[in-house]
Amino acid sequence: MKILLVYNPTAGNGKAKKLLPKIKQELNERKISFEILTTSCPGHAVDLVKDADLSGYDGIVSAGGDGTMFESLNGYYLNPGKDKPPFGILPIGTGNAFVKDIGLKSGGWKSAINMIAENKLRRVDVAKFKTGGDIYYYLNIIGLGFVSDVNKLAQKLKFFGNLSYTIGVLDKIIFLRNYKVFIDLDGEKIERENVFVEVSNTRYTSNFLMAPTAEVDDGYLDVILLNKTSRRRMLQCLPKIFTGEHVTMEEVETFKARKISIKTDLPKELTPDGEMFGTTPLEIECLHRDLEVFGN
C-alpha cells in the first residue's frame, strides 16, 4: 500500500512537527509506503492536493486538524483525476471533530494508521456549499452567527487547545446579539430571530455534541437553530451542548434536510470545519455517500 500524506507541521500548536518521526516509524512498521507533502501556509493543502497526481496512491491522508482536513478535502474535489483513492485522516491537530464519527479519537493517529493498514473503508456524506459565487465542501459542520464569532476568537486562543472554544463562548455571551435569518429547508421556508445556525454532517464540533442525532451517511444534514434568548439562558445552554441536551431547550430547533439555503438581514461570517471565510447568503447540499474514507 502507498499513501500520499498531506502533513501540517504546525498542527496541534506545533506538536505535529515533533510527531512526524514517530508517524514515519509507525507507517514503516505497518509496511505502508508514503510520500509526504508538507504545508507551509494557510490554504497550501488545497493547492498541494489539487495539483497532485493521485493515480499512483491507494489513499490520500490529511495529517493535521480540522483545517488541514478541510483544505485537503477541497483540493481533493478540485483535483481533475479520475478514480481518486480513498480519503484518510491522521488526527494530530487541536481540533479533530470529524474523526469521532468514523471510529477514531482526537489524537488517535495510531488507530488511524491501523485502519489504513487494514484498508478499512466506508462511504460518508459530504456537504457542498456555495458562498460568494464559489463552491466548497466540508465533512463536519458549518456555522454562522454566535458560533462563527466564537470560532474567530478561539482561533486566536489555540494555545488553550479545545478549551479555547469554551473561553470564546463565555466571552461572546457578554456581547450577545440576535439577528433575522431566513431559511429554506427542502422547500420549507422559515424565518426566525436567531443567535446561531449550525448545519452539521456529523455529531460533534470541537468537544461539543452539537447535533446528537446526526449520521455521517444518512443523506441528510442536521440543522440546529438557537433562537432569540437571554444571556442567562445562554449560560444554562452551554453545559448542555457537551452532552447534546441543548436540543431539548425551547429556544433550540432541529431539522434534517438535503438542500438548505440561508439568508440573513445582515451579512454573517461563516465557519466551515473551523475555518473562517465566506458570508451569507449561503446554499448547502448533502452529497449522499459521495466520499470513500478510511474508517469504521
Residue pairs with C-beta under 8 A, 6 or more apart in sequence:
1 31
1 32
1 33
1 58
1 59
1 116
1 117
1 119
2 32
2 33
2 34
2 35
2 56
2 57
2 58
3 27
3 32
3 33
3 34
3 35
3 57
3 58
3 59
3 60
3 61
3 88
3 116
4 34
4 35
4 37
4 52
4 54
4 57
4 59
4 60
4 61
5 27
5 34
5 35
5 36
5 37
5 61
5 63
5 90
6 37
6 39
6 45
6 48
6 49
6 60
6 61
6 62
6 63
6 64
6 68
6 72
7 16
7 20
7 36
7 37
7 38
7 39
7 63
7 64
8 16
8 38
8 39
8 45
8 63
8 64
8 65
8 67
8 68
8 93
9 16
9 17
9 20
9 38
9 39
10 16
10 17
10 39
11 63
11 64
11 65
11 68
11 92
11 93
11 94
12 19
12 65
12 92
12 93
12 94
13 94
13 158
13 159
13 161
15 92
16 63
16 64
16 92
16 93
19 92
19 109
23 63
23 90
23 92
23 109
23 113
24 34
26 109
26 110
26 113
27 33
27 34
27 113
30 113
30 114
30 116
30 117
31 117
32 113
32 116
32 117
35 57
37 48
37 49
37 52
39 45
39 48
39 64
39 68
39 71
42 67
42 71
43 71
44 71
45 62
45 64
45 68
45 71
45 72
45 75
46 71
46 72
46 74
46 75
46 78
47 75
48 75
49 60
49 71
49 72
49 74
49 75
49 76
49 78
49 79
50 75
50 78
50 79
51 79
52 60
52 75
52 79
53 81
54 60
54 79
54 81
54 84
54 85
55 81
55 83
57 85
58 85
58 86
58 119
59 85
59 86
59 87
59 88
59 116
59 294
60 72
60 76
60 84
60 85
60 86
60 87
60 88
61 87
61 88
61 89
61 90
61 112
61 116
61 294
62 68
62 69
62 71
62 72
62 73
62 87
62 88
62 89
62 90
63 89
63 90
63 92
63 109
64 90
64 92
64 93
65 91
65 92
65 93
65 94
65 95
65 96
65 274
66 93
66 95
66 96
66 97
66 98
66 140
66 273
66 274
66 275
67 93
67 273
67 274
67 275
68 93
69 89
69 96
69 98
69 139
69 140
69 273
70 138
70 139
70 140
70 272
70 273
70 274
70 275
72 87
73 87
73 126
73 137
73 138
73 139
73 291
74 136
74 137
76 84
76 87
77 137
86 121
86 292
86 293
86 294
87 291
87 292
87 293
87 294
88 112
88 115
88 116
88 293
88 294
89 96
89 98
89 99
89 102
89 104
89 112
89 293
89 294
90 109
90 112
90 113
91 99
91 104
91 105
91 106
91 107
91 108
91 109
91 112
92 107
92 109
93 106
94 158
94 161
94 162
94 164
95 106
95 162
95 206
95 274
96 104
96 106
96 107
97 106
97 140
97 141
97 202
97 204
97 205
97 206
97 274
98 139
98 140
98 202
98 204
98 273
99 105
99 106
99 108
99 112
99 295
100 106
100 202
100 203
100 204
101 124
101 202
101 203
101 204
101 214
101 216
102 122
102 124
102 216
102 293
102 294
102 295
102 296
103 111
103 115
103 295
103 296
104 111
104 112
104 115
104 295
105 111
112 294
115 294
115 295
115 296
116 294
119 294
120 294
120 295
120 296
121 292
121 293
121 294
121 295
122 217
122 292
122 293
122 295
122 296
123 217
123 289
123 290
123 291
123 292
123 293
124 139
124 201
124 216
124 217
124 289
124 290
124 291
124 293
124 295
125 201
125 216
125 217
125 218
125 219
125 220
125 221
125 286
125 287
125 288
125 289
125 290
125 291
126 137
126 138
126 139
126 201
126 286
126 287
126 290
126 291
127 137
127 138
127 139
127 142
127 199
127 201
127 221
127 284
127 285
127 286
127 287
128 135
128 136
128 137
128 284
128 285
128 286
128 287
129 135
129 136
129 137
129 138
129 142
129 272
129 282
129 283
129 284
129 285
130 136
130 282
130 283
130 284
131 270
131 278
131 279
131 280
131 281
131 282
131 283
132 278
132 279
134 278
136 272
136 278
137 287
138 201
138 272
138 273
139 201
139 202
139 216
139 273
139 291
140 200
140 201
140 202
140 204
140 205
140 273
140 274
141 198
141 199
141 200
141 201
141 202
141 205
141 210
141 211
141 272
141 273
142 198
142 199
142 270
142 271
142 272
142 273
142 282
142 284
143 151
143 196
143 197
143 198
143 199
143 205
143 270
143 271
144 196
144 197
144 262
144 264
144 268
144 269
144 270
144 271
144 280
144 282
145 179
145 181
145 194
145 195
145 196
145 197
145 264
145 268
146 172
146 176
146 177
146 195
146 196
146 226
147 196
147 197
147 198
147 205
147 271
148 196
148 268
148 269
148 270
148 271
148 276
149 168
149 172
149 269
150 165
150 168
150 169
150 171
150 172
151 165
151 168
151 271
151 274
151 276
152 168
152 269
152 271
152 276
153 167
153 168
153 171
153 172
154 164
154 165
154 167
154 168
155 164
155 274
155 276
157 164
157 167
157 168
158 164
160 167
162 206
162 207
165 206
165 207
165 208
166 238
169 238
170 238
173 231
173 234
173 235
173 238
174 231
176 195
176 230
176 231
176 234
177 195
178 193
178 194
178 195
178 228
179 193
179 194
179 264
179 265
179 266
179 268
180 191
180 192
180 193
180 194
180 264
180 265
181 191
181 192
181 194
181 197
181 225
181 262
181 263
181 264
181 265
182 189
182 190
182 191
182 262
182 263
182 264
183 189
183 190
183 191
183 192
183 197
183 223
183 225
183 260
183 261
183 262
183 263
184 259
184 260
184 261
184 262
185 223
185 255
185 257
185 259
185 260
186 257
186 258
186 259
186 260
188 257
192 225
192 227
192 228
192 253
193 227
193 228
194 225
194 226
194 227
194 228
195 226
195 227
195 228
195 229
195 234
195 251
196 225
196 226
197 223
197 224
197 225
197 262
198 205
198 210
198 211
198 223
198 224
199 221
199 222
199 223
199 224
199 260
199 262
199 284
200 210
200 211
200 214
200 221
200 222
200 223
200 224
201 214
201 216
201 221
201 222
201 286
202 211
202 214
202 216
203 209
203 210
203 211
203 212
203 213
203 214
203 244
204 210
205 274
206 274
207 242
208 241
208 242
209 241
209 242
209 243
209 244
210 224
210 241
210 244
211 222
211 224
211 254
212 244
212 247
213 222
213 247
213 254
214 221
214 222
217 288
217 289
219 258
219 286
219 288
219 289
220 256
220 257
220 258
220 286
221 256
221 257
221 258
221 260
221 284
221 286
222 254
222 255
222 256
223 254
223 255
223 256
223 257
223 260
224 247
224 252
224 253
224 254
225 252
225 253
225 254
225 255
226 237
226 246
226 251
226 252
227 251
227 252
227 253
228 251
229 237
229 251
233 249
233 251
236 249
237 246
237 249
237 251
237 252
240 246
240 248
240 249
246 252
247 254
257 286
258 285
258 286
258 288
259 283
259 284
259 285
259 286
260 283
260 284
260 285
261 281
261 282
261 283
261 284
262 280
262 281
262 282
262 283
262 284
263 280
263 281
263 282
264 280
264 281
267 279
267 280
268 279
268 280
269 276
269 277
269 278
269 279
270 276
270 277
270 278
270 279
270 280
270 282
272 278
